[in-house]
Amino acid sequence: MYVAVVLDSFLDCSDQQNVVIMVRFREKNCSRKRTADCQQKQELYTAFILQKENLETLEAIGFLSSELGVLPSDFSYTGIKDKKAITYQAMVVKKVTPERLKEVGSTIERKGMKVSNIHSVHQHLRLGQLKGNHFDIIVRDLKHQGNDTSANLKERISEAIENVKKNGFINYYGPQRFGQGQNVHTDQIGLALLNEEMVKAVKLFFTPEDTDDPVNQAKRYFLQTEDAKGTLAMLPDFKVREKMLLRALNRYGVNCEGCTRGWMSIPHSMRIFYVHAYCSKIWNEAASYRIKTYGTNVVAGDLVFSQVNVDENPSLSDKVHVVTTAEESANKYIIQEVVLPMAGHNVKYPNNKVGQQYHKMLTSDGLQMCRFRVPALQLNIPGCYRHILKHPHNLSYHFSDDSVKEIGTGDNHLDESKDSLCLSFGLDPSCYATVCLREIMKCDL
């Protein structure tokens, strides 16, 4: 219930104006203090499966938001999928009806996307809802590395796969975490943001690659002129992040305040993506150092998830236990239980040489006093923990023979047999198939 006060005026015969206050009561469905449930019922959410090929997830969202007339921040999803693959992922978009989403189907197909299983839901997706990913991969044209052809190729591959099945693989963040660019990687932008170097972060963001396509031409022009308005006109519409930044820069200038406002103009999930990329790079380097220093032995000072329920809502730092010297001697833990922290303000670091290495890496990047909070950008990075080793689930494989016919000179024809490896497996959330595959193939992909 709420009170609506209506002022009505009446005139009497003495020409003197009297004011009467009439109080009317009107019922509403929600209380004056709206609850989250009430707000969610009023919101419109549409869930769907996005199929994409040769597109980054954020780029695909840029296309979709442009076609649907909504903001990229109106999309929720549970992870970023590879660009160089055919991927399927669940998404939810706010303020769009299922009918409206179906209308843009033919348009987005020209961009390498399809939407399916479109239906109404009551809320957005959250990161914790992802339970894992399934992969079907074909590796074609198998051959030996270098000149070593002494062993049977299929036997060597089978041996490598069985080794990964048994022992797992180092749980590195894959190269796609750091972007496809050769000149600037996303972790470099994240480091600049953590150091609150807003102008530097913008210029890194607009650093072009060595190609001469329209996007890189526009980036090159911006760095040379700082003409945000002119650059806006040069960029294609699907470059949503770039255009958001440039509109703010055009309004506020390419200075600290303008660049800060520029970063604030893009969705929070995109801003924090760059910082997470930097933290991922530090984790990768720490994992390599940990294996190089201690191998697969669990040593004093390592971190494992705590078996003790500290309280109903333990802090992040209470979720891990520091391995003691006595526990090392008793071989109480195995390497599969060891975790390393993603840098943040609420994590413990190993109490051994690995912890010292974390400190050394952060110091060399100027982050020795970093609070892993950037208030100007509303970024808060508490950190988390990640297992050093992971195992694929339900890994199966077989070889297929792709026969091709090559036409030689004259009437000579050569039949050549080329083998392919077909892999199928599942991975836990935030694990990378490229890393698992690299361990099997023993080469960079």
C-alpha positions as CSV (number, residue, x, y, z in Angstrom):
1,M,0.0,0.0,0.0
2,Y,1.1,3.6,-0.5
3,V,-0.5,7.0,0.1
4,A,-1.3,9.3,-2.8
5,V,-2.0,12.8,-1.8
6,V,-4.3,14.8,-4.2
7,L,-4.9,18.5,-3.7
8,D,-8.3,19.6,-4.9
9,S,-9.7,23.3,-4.7
10,F,-13.2,24.2,-3.9
11,L,-14.9,27.7,-3.9
12,D,-17.7,28.7,-1.5
13,C,-20.3,31.4,-1.8
14,S,-18.1,34.0,0.1
15,D,-15.5,33.9,-2.7
16,Q,-13.0,32.6,-0.2
17,Q,-10.9,29.7,-1.4
18,N,-10.7,26.6,0.8
19,V,-8.2,23.9,0.3
20,V,-9.2,20.4,1.1
21,I,-6.7,17.5,1.2
22,M,-8.2,14.3,0.1
23,V,-6.3,11.1,0.9
24,R,-6.8,8.1,-1.4
25,F,-5.4,4.7,-0.9
26,R,-4.4,2.6,-3.9
27,E,-3.0,-1.0,-3.8
28,K,0.1,-2.0,-5.7
29,N,1.6,-5.4,-6.4
30,C,4.9,-4.6,-4.7
31,S,5.8,-2.7,-1.6
32,R,7.4,0.7,-1.8
33,K,10.7,-0.9,-1.0
34,R,10.9,-3.2,-4.0
35,T,12.5,-6.6,-3.6
36,A,14.9,-8.3,-6.0
37,D,12.3,-10.9,-6.8
38,C,9.8,-8.2,-7.8
39,Q,12.4,-6.5,-10.0
40,Q,13.3,-9.8,-11.7
41,K,9.6,-10.5,-12.5
42,Q,9.4,-7.1,-14.2
43,E,12.5,-7.7,-16.3
44,L,12.3,-9.5,-19.6
45,Y,14.9,-12.3,-20.2
46,T,15.4,-14.5,-23.2
47,A,17.7,-17.6,-23.2
48,F,19.3,-19.1,-26.2
49,I,22.2,-21.2,-27.5
50,L,24.7,-19.3,-29.6
51,Q,26.6,-21.1,-32.2
52,K,29.6,-19.2,-33.7
53,E,32.6,-19.8,-35.9
54,N,35.7,-17.7,-36.3
55,L,34.4,-15.1,-33.8
56,E,35.4,-14.1,-30.3
57,T,32.6,-14.2,-27.8
58,L,32.8,-10.5,-27.1
59,E,32.9,-9.8,-30.9
60,A,29.8,-11.9,-31.3
61,I,28.0,-10.1,-28.5
62,G,28.9,-6.8,-30.3
63,F,27.2,-8.0,-33.4
64,L,24.1,-9.2,-31.5
65,S,23.8,-6.0,-29.4
66,S,24.0,-3.9,-32.5
67,E,21.3,-5.8,-34.3
68,L,19.0,-6.0,-31.3
69,G,19.4,-2.4,-30.2
70,V,20.6,-3.3,-26.7
71,L,23.8,-2.9,-24.7
72,P,26.6,-5.6,-24.6
73,S,26.1,-5.5,-20.8
74,D,22.5,-6.8,-21.4
75,F,24.0,-10.2,-22.3
76,S,25.0,-12.8,-19.6
77,Y,27.0,-15.9,-20.3
78,T,29.2,-18.3,-18.3
79,G,32.5,-18.0,-20.2
80,I,34.4,-16.9,-23.2
81,K,34.7,-19.5,-26.0
82,D,37.5,-20.0,-28.5
83,K,37.5,-17.9,-31.7
84,K,39.1,-20.6,-34.0
85,A,36.4,-23.2,-33.4
86,I,32.7,-24.0,-33.9
87,T,31.4,-23.3,-30.4
88,Y,28.1,-23.6,-28.6
89,Q,27.2,-21.7,-25.5
90,A,24.2,-20.8,-23.4
91,M,23.4,-17.1,-23.2
92,V,20.6,-14.9,-21.8
93,V,19.8,-11.4,-23.1
94,K,17.8,-8.8,-21.2
95,K,15.0,-6.6,-22.7
96,V,14.6,-8.7,-25.8
97,T,11.6,-11.0,-26.6
98,P,12.1,-14.5,-28.1
99,E,10.3,-13.3,-31.2
100,R,12.6,-10.3,-31.7
101,L,15.7,-12.6,-31.3
102,K,14.3,-14.9,-34.0
103,E,13.9,-12.0,-36.3
104,V,17.6,-11.3,-36.5
105,G,18.5,-15.0,-37.2
106,S,19.1,-14.6,-41.0
107,T,21.1,-11.4,-40.5
108,I,23.5,-12.8,-37.9
109,E,24.1,-16.0,-40.0
110,R,26.0,-13.9,-42.4
111,K,28.4,-13.1,-39.6
112,G,29.0,-16.7,-38.7
113,M,26.4,-17.1,-35.9
114,K,23.3,-19.0,-35.3
115,V,20.8,-19.0,-32.4
116,S,18.7,-21.9,-31.3
117,N,16.6,-23.2,-28.3
118,I,15.2,-19.6,-27.8
119,H,12.8,-19.3,-24.9
120,S,11.8,-17.0,-22.0
121,V,13.5,-17.2,-18.6
122,H,13.2,-15.3,-15.4
123,Q,16.8,-14.3,-14.7
124,H,20.3,-13.9,-16.2
125,L,23.1,-16.4,-16.2
126,R,25.9,-16.4,-13.5
127,L,29.5,-17.6,-13.8
128,G,29.1,-20.3,-11.2
129,Q,26.4,-22.0,-13.2
130,L,29.0,-23.4,-15.7
131,K,29.7,-27.1,-14.9
132,G,32.2,-27.8,-17.7
133,N,32.7,-28.0,-21.4
134,H,32.8,-30.8,-24.0
135,F,35.2,-30.9,-26.9
136,D,35.2,-32.8,-30.2
137,I,38.5,-32.1,-32.0
138,I,40.0,-33.4,-35.2
139,V,43.8,-33.1,-35.7
140,R,44.6,-33.6,-39.4
141,D,47.8,-34.4,-41.3
142,L,49.6,-36.1,-38.5
143,K,53.4,-36.3,-38.8
144,H,56.5,-36.7,-36.6
145,Q,58.1,-33.7,-35.0
146,G,61.5,-32.9,-36.7
147,N,63.3,-35.7,-38.3
148,D,62.5,-38.3,-35.7
149,T,60.6,-41.1,-37.5
150,S,62.1,-44.0,-35.6
151,A,58.9,-44.8,-33.6
152,N,55.5,-45.6,-35.0
153,L,53.5,-42.3,-35.0
154,K,50.2,-43.8,-33.9
155,E,51.9,-45.6,-31.0
156,R,53.6,-42.4,-29.8
157,I,50.3,-40.5,-29.9
158,S,48.5,-43.2,-28.1
159,E,51.2,-43.3,-25.4
160,A,50.9,-39.5,-25.0
161,I,47.1,-39.7,-24.7
162,E,47.3,-42.4,-22.1
163,N,49.9,-40.4,-20.1
164,V,47.5,-37.4,-20.0
165,K,44.7,-39.7,-19.0
166,K,46.7,-41.0,-16.1
167,N,48.8,-38.0,-15.0
168,G,46.8,-35.0,-16.2
169,F,48.3,-31.8,-17.6
170,I,49.5,-28.5,-16.1
171,N,46.4,-26.4,-15.9
172,Y,47.7,-23.3,-17.8
173,Y,45.5,-20.6,-19.1
174,G,45.5,-21.0,-22.9
175,P,46.9,-18.5,-25.4
176,Q,43.4,-17.3,-26.3
177,R,43.2,-15.8,-22.8
178,F,45.7,-13.2,-23.9
179,G,44.2,-12.4,-27.3
180,Q,45.3,-13.1,-30.8
181,G,47.3,-9.9,-31.3
182,Q,51.0,-10.1,-31.9
183,N,51.9,-6.5,-30.8
184,V,49.9,-6.2,-27.6
185,H,48.3,-8.8,-25.4
186,T,45.3,-8.3,-23.1
187,D,47.5,-8.9,-20.0
188,Q,49.5,-5.8,-20.9
189,I,46.3,-3.7,-20.9
190,G,45.3,-5.3,-17.6
191,L,48.6,-4.4,-16.0
192,A,48.2,-0.7,-17.1
193,L,44.7,-0.7,-15.5
194,L,45.9,-2.1,-12.2
195,N,48.6,0.6,-12.2
196,E,45.8,3.1,-12.9
197,E,47.7,4.2,-16.1
198,M,44.5,5.0,-17.9
199,V,45.9,6.8,-20.9
200,K,48.5,4.1,-21.4
201,A,45.8,1.4,-21.3
202,V,43.8,3.2,-24.0
203,K,46.8,3.5,-26.3
204,L,47.7,-0.2,-25.8
205,F,44.1,-1.0,-26.5
206,F,44.3,0.9,-29.8
207,T,47.7,-0.5,-30.8
208,P,47.3,-1.9,-34.3
209,E,48.6,-5.1,-35.8
210,D,50.8,-5.1,-38.8
211,T,47.9,-5.7,-41.3
212,D,46.2,-3.0,-43.4
213,D,42.5,-3.9,-42.8
214,P,40.0,-1.1,-41.9
215,V,40.1,-1.8,-38.2
216,N,43.9,-1.5,-37.9
217,Q,43.9,1.5,-40.2
218,A,41.5,3.2,-37.8
219,K,43.7,2.3,-34.8
220,R,46.8,3.5,-36.5
221,Y,45.0,6.8,-37.3
222,F,43.9,7.3,-33.7
223,L,47.4,6.8,-32.3
224,Q,48.8,9.3,-34.8
225,T,46.2,12.0,-34.4
226,E,44.2,11.2,-31.2
227,D,41.2,12.2,-33.3
228,A,38.5,10.1,-31.6
229,K,35.6,11.5,-33.8
230,G,37.5,10.7,-37.0
231,T,38.4,7.2,-35.8
232,L,34.8,6.6,-34.9
233,A,33.8,7.2,-38.5
234,M,36.5,4.7,-39.8
235,L,35.5,1.8,-37.5
236,P,32.9,-0.8,-38.5
237,D,29.8,-1.0,-36.4
238,F,30.6,-4.4,-34.8
239,K,33.7,-3.0,-33.0
240,V,31.5,-2.1,-30.1
241,R,34.1,-1.8,-27.4
242,E,36.3,0.5,-29.5
243,K,33.3,2.7,-30.4
244,M,32.2,3.0,-26.8
245,L,35.7,4.1,-25.7
246,L,36.0,6.6,-28.6
247,R,32.6,8.3,-27.9
248,A,33.8,9.0,-24.3
249,L,37.2,10.1,-25.6
250,N,35.6,12.4,-28.1
251,R,33.5,14.0,-25.3
252,Y,36.1,14.2,-22.5
253,G,39.5,14.2,-24.3
254,V,42.4,11.8,-24.4
255,N,43.6,12.5,-20.9
256,C,43.4,10.7,-17.6
257,E,39.8,11.8,-16.9
258,G,38.7,11.1,-20.4
259,C,40.3,7.7,-20.6
260,T,38.9,6.8,-17.2
261,R,35.4,7.7,-18.4
262,G,36.2,5.8,-21.6
263,W,36.9,2.6,-19.7
264,M,33.8,3.1,-17.5
265,S,31.7,3.4,-20.7
266,I,32.3,-0.3,-21.5
267,P,30.6,-3.1,-19.5
268,H,32.1,-4.2,-16.3
269,S,32.7,-7.8,-17.6
270,M,34.8,-6.3,-20.4
271,R,36.8,-4.0,-18.1
272,I,37.6,-6.8,-15.7
273,F,38.5,-9.2,-18.5
274,Y,41.8,-7.4,-19.0
275,V,42.8,-7.4,-15.4
276,H,42.0,-11.1,-15.2
277,A,44.2,-11.7,-18.2
278,Y,47.1,-10.2,-16.3
279,C,46.4,-12.3,-13.3
280,S,46.2,-15.4,-15.5
281,K,49.7,-14.6,-16.9
282,I,51.1,-14.4,-13.4
283,W,49.5,-17.7,-12.6
284,N,51.0,-19.4,-15.6
285,E,54.4,-18.2,-14.7
286,A,54.0,-19.3,-11.1
287,A,52.9,-22.8,-12.2
288,S,55.9,-23.2,-14.5
289,Y,58.2,-22.1,-11.6
290,R,56.5,-24.4,-9.2
291,I,56.9,-27.5,-11.4
292,K,60.5,-26.5,-12.3
293,T,61.4,-26.0,-8.6
294,Y,59.6,-28.8,-6.8
295,G,58.5,-31.2,-9.6
296,T,55.4,-33.2,-8.6
297,N,56.4,-33.5,-4.9
298,V,54.1,-31.8,-2.4
299,V,56.3,-29.7,-0.1
300,A,55.9,-27.6,3.0
301,G,54.4,-24.2,2.2
302,D,52.2,-25.5,-0.7
303,L,48.5,-24.7,-0.6
304,V,45.7,-27.3,-0.7
305,F,41.9,-26.7,-0.2
306,S,41.1,-26.9,3.5
307,Q,39.1,-29.9,4.8
308,V,38.0,-27.9,7.9
309,N,34.7,-26.0,7.8
310,V,35.9,-22.7,9.3
311,D,32.3,-21.3,9.5
312,E,29.3,-21.1,7.3
313,N,30.8,-18.4,5.1
314,P,34.5,-18.7,5.3
315,S,36.6,-16.0,3.6
316,L,38.5,-16.9,0.5
317,S,41.9,-17.0,2.4
318,D,40.4,-19.5,4.9
319,K,39.5,-22.0,2.2
320,V,43.1,-23.2,1.8
321,H,45.5,-25.0,4.1
322,V,49.3,-24.5,4.2
323,V,51.1,-27.8,4.0
324,T,53.3,-28.4,7.1
325,T,56.7,-30.0,7.3
326,A,55.2,-33.0,9.1
327,E,52.6,-33.4,6.4
328,E,55.3,-33.3,3.7
329,S,57.2,-36.0,5.5
330,A,54.1,-38.1,5.8
331,N,53.2,-37.7,2.1
332,K,49.7,-36.6,3.2
333,Y,48.9,-34.8,0.0
334,I,49.4,-35.5,-3.7
335,I,50.2,-33.0,-6.4
336,Q,46.6,-33.1,-7.8
337,E,45.5,-31.5,-4.6
338,V,47.8,-28.5,-4.8
339,V,46.4,-25.1,-5.8
340,L,48.0,-21.8,-6.7
341,P,46.4,-18.5,-6.2
342,M,45.2,-16.1,-8.8
343,A,46.5,-12.7,-7.6
344,G,44.1,-10.7,-5.6
345,H,43.5,-8.9,-2.3
346,N,41.9,-11.8,-0.5
347,V,44.2,-14.8,-1.2
348,K,47.1,-16.5,0.6
349,Y,50.3,-17.1,-1.2
350,P,52.4,-20.3,-0.8
351,N,54.8,-20.1,2.1
352,N,57.9,-21.3,0.2
353,K,59.9,-20.3,-2.9
354,V,56.8,-20.1,-5.0
355,G,55.3,-17.4,-2.8
356,Q,58.6,-15.5,-3.0
357,Q,58.4,-15.8,-6.8
358,Y,54.9,-14.3,-6.8
359,H,56.3,-11.3,-4.8
360,K,59.1,-11.0,-7.2
361,M,56.9,-11.0,-10.3
362,L,54.4,-8.5,-8.9
363,T,57.2,-6.2,-7.7
364,S,58.8,-6.2,-11.2
365,D,55.5,-5.0,-12.6
366,G,55.2,-2.2,-10.1
367,L,52.4,-4.0,-8.1
368,Q,54.2,-4.7,-4.8
369,M,51.7,-2.3,-3.0
370,C,48.7,-3.0,-5.3
371,R,45.4,-3.5,-3.4
372,F,43.9,-5.2,-6.5
373,R,41.1,-2.7,-6.4
374,V,40.7,0.1,-9.0
375,P,37.9,2.3,-7.5
376,A,37.9,4.7,-10.5
377,L,36.9,1.7,-12.7
378,Q,34.8,-0.1,-10.0
379,L,37.1,-3.1,-10.3
380,N,37.5,-5.4,-7.3
381,I,39.8,-8.4,-7.7
382,P,39.7,-10.7,-4.6
383,G,41.5,-13.5,-6.4
384,C,40.8,-17.3,-6.4
385,Y,42.6,-20.6,-6.3
386,R,43.3,-22.9,-9.3
387,H,44.6,-26.5,-9.3
388,I,48.0,-27.0,-10.8
389,L,47.0,-30.2,-12.5
390,K,43.8,-31.2,-14.2
391,H,42.5,-34.4,-15.9
392,P,40.2,-34.6,-18.9
393,H,36.9,-36.5,-18.4
394,N,35.8,-39.4,-20.5
395,L,38.7,-39.0,-23.0
396,S,38.3,-41.2,-26.1
397,Y,40.1,-41.2,-29.4
398,H,40.5,-43.0,-32.7
399,F,42.5,-42.5,-35.9
400,S,40.9,-42.0,-39.3
401,D,42.5,-42.4,-42.7
402,D,41.9,-39.5,-45.0
403,S,43.1,-40.7,-48.4
404,V,43.9,-38.0,-51.0
405,K,45.0,-38.3,-54.6
406,E,47.7,-36.1,-55.9
407,I,48.2,-35.6,-59.6
408,G,51.8,-35.8,-60.7
409,T,53.5,-35.2,-64.1
410,G,52.3,-37.1,-67.1
411,D,50.2,-40.1,-66.3
412,N,51.7,-40.7,-62.9
413,H,49.3,-40.6,-60.0
414,L,50.3,-40.9,-56.4
415,D,47.8,-42.0,-53.7
416,E,48.9,-40.6,-50.3
417,S,47.4,-41.6,-47.0
418,K,47.1,-38.9,-44.4
419,D,46.1,-39.8,-40.8
420,S,43.8,-37.8,-38.6
421,L,43.3,-38.0,-34.8
422,C,39.7,-37.6,-33.5
423,L,39.5,-36.7,-29.8
424,S,36.5,-36.4,-27.6
425,F,36.7,-35.3,-23.9
426,G,35.3,-33.0,-21.2
427,L,37.0,-30.4,-19.0
428,D,36.1,-28.6,-15.9
429,P,35.2,-24.9,-16.1
430,S,38.1,-22.6,-16.9
431,C,40.3,-25.4,-18.3
432,Y,41.6,-25.0,-21.8
433,A,41.4,-27.7,-24.5
434,T,44.3,-26.1,-26.3
435,V,46.5,-26.7,-23.3
436,C,45.4,-30.4,-23.0
437,L,46.0,-30.9,-26.7
438,R,49.4,-29.2,-26.6
439,E,50.4,-31.7,-23.9
440,I,49.4,-34.6,-26.1
441,M,50.9,-33.2,-29.3
442,K,54.1,-31.9,-27.6
443,C,54.0,-28.7,-29.7
444,D,52.5,-25.3,-29.7
445,L,49.2,-25.1,-31.5
